[in-house]
Amino acid sequence: MSHRYRKYYSKARRDPEFAQDMPRRGLIGKPTWIVFGVFVLVVALSFIIPAIPQYQKLQEIENELADAEAQEQELLEKKKQFRAESDALQNNRRYLEDRARDRLRYYREGETIFQLER
């Protein structure tokens, strides 16, 4: 069979009359698909490669944002504690007196203070 094809193929090359009967491969043959595949790969990589540093920078920014949000939560908790302490110092005389005795070594007349090391 391959011998016949070779004959047919060589005859078609020599004689234009037989060229019409020869099977045509068409525009989209195997080499065309390979070239098209390489082209698609190159185009895809041309979009992906420049995006990699941007994606890494995005990850860094998101990490910084998460750290900043965690720090914000800590600061809000401290603010809440300080506000509660401030309210207690302004409104609760007993708490104010305890703090003055503890930090400023405040005492009343006739009291004996024993200070213990912590």
C-alpha positions in Angstrom: 0.0 0.0 0.0 2.8 2.4 0.8 4.3 1.6 -2.6 1.1 2.6 -4.3 0.9 5.9 -2.3 4.5 6.7 -3.3 3.7 6.1 -6.9 0.5 8.2 -6.7 2.3 10.9 -4.8 5.3 11.1 -7.2 2.9 10.9 -10.2 0.9 13.9 -8.8 4.0 15.9 -8.5 5.0 15.3 -12.1 1.7 15.7 -13.7 -0.7 18.6 -12.7 -3.6 16.5 -13.9 -3.3 14.1 -11.0 -2.7 16.8 -8.4 -6.4 17.4 -8.0 -7.0 13.8 -6.9 -4.2 14.0 -4.3 -5.5 14.2 -0.7 -4.8 17.6 0.8 -3.6 18.0 4.3 -5.4 21.3 4.8 -4.4 24.5 6.7 -4.8 23.0 10.1 -2.4 20.1 10.1 -0.2 18.7 12.9 2.6 21.3 12.5 0.0 24.1 12.6 -1.5 22.8 15.9 2.0 22.6 17.4 2.8 26.2 16.4 -0.6 27.3 17.7 0.0 25.4 21.0 3.4 27.1 21.4 1.9 30.5 20.7 -0.8 30.0 23.3 1.8 28.9 25.8 3.9 31.9 25.1 0.9 34.3 25.4 -0.1 32.6 28.7 3.4 32.9 30.1 3.6 36.5 29.1 0.6 37.2 31.4 1.6 34.9 34.2 5.3 35.8 34.6 4.8 39.6 35.2 2.0 38.8 37.6 4.2 36.7 39.9 6.0 39.6 41.6 2.7 41.5 41.9 1.1 38.4 43.6 4.0 38.2 46.0 3.7 41.9 46.8 -0.1 41.4 47.4 0.7 38.5 49.8 3.1 40.8 51.7 0.5 43.6 51.9 -2.1 41.2 53.1 0.3 39.9 55.8 1.0 43.5 56.9 -2.7 44.2 57.0 -3.3 41.1 59.2 -0.5 42.2 61.5 -1.9 45.7 61.7 -5.4 44.4 62.4 -4.0 42.2 65.2 -2.1 45.2 66.6 -5.3 47.3 66.4 -7.2 44.7 68.4 -4.5 44.7 71.1 -4.6 48.5 71.3 -8.4 48.5 71.5 -8.2 46.0 74.3 -5.7 48.2 76.1 -7.8 51.3 75.5 -10.8 49.5 77.0 -8.8 48.6 80.1 -7.5 52.1 80.5 -10.9 53.6 80.1 -12.3 51.2 82.7 -9.5 52.1 85.1 -10.0 55.8 84.4 -13.7 55.4 85.2 -12.9 53.5 88.3 -10.4 56.2 89.5 -13.0 59.0 88.9 -16.1 57.3 90.3 -14.9 54.8 92.9 -13.1 56.3 95.9 -12.2 52.9 97.3 -10.4 52.0 94.1 -8.6 55.4 94.1 -7.5 54.9 97.7 -6.2 51.4 97.0 -4.2 52.6 94.1 -2.8 55.5 96.1 -1.8 53.2 98.9 -0.2 50.7 96.5 1.7 53.0 94.2 2.2 56.2 96.3 2.6 54.6 99.7 -0.3 56.6 101.0 -1.4 55.9 104.5 -3.8 57.4 107.1 -2.8 58.7 110.5 -2.4 55.9 113.0 -2.0 53.2 110.5 1.1 51.0 110.5 2.2 49.9 107.0 4.0 46.6 106.4 5.5 46.3 103.0 6.3 42.9 101.6 8.7 42.3 98.7 7.0 40.7 95.7 
